[in-house]
Amino acid sequence: MKSIWTTLATLGPVGYMRAPGTCASALTLIVVYVFNMLHISSSVYAATLTLALIAGWLIITKALRHLKRSDDPKEIVFDEVLGCLLTFFAVPINWLTLLIGFVLFRFFDIAKPFGIRSLEKIKGAWGILLDDLAAALYSAFALRLLLYFFHDYIL
């Protein structure tokens, strides 16, 4: 029987779909788009992201206890939501930035280059969260570089 924590950590059925991390990241694009449409300020976005990170740590910790695991189960996808949200922090949003940021985040999250893989070895909620947050930081940096050099083509 699933607990509420497991349901939240897996986003209900999303964690049990094919390519659950990609599905969760794609769904997060809707949240990013809505934030943009509502003209959510960077400070409100940052506060929301901070609260979501705290909630995510709690949700994932409780879900791991319920599942009696300490590794990174593929069905837990709340970390992908947080990583995707971080990727788009303070970025101008349009369909192209959403697509590029999504592809970059999925690349860094799946390939786990530049030390990201070592973060995945940390047991518990921090290990689950930190590898996605590191992938998001790399993605955000790469997206900003692309925006800087190709501003006229992307925006």
Secondary structure, DSSP 4 states (H G I P E B T S, - for coil): ---HHHHHHTTGGGGGSSSHHHHHHHHHHHHHHHHHHTT--HHHHHHHHHHHHHHHHHHHHHHHHHHT--S--TT--HHHHHHHHHHTTT----HHHHHHHHHHHHHHHHH-TTTHHHHHTS-SHHHHHHHHHHHHHHHHHHHHHHHHHHHHHH-
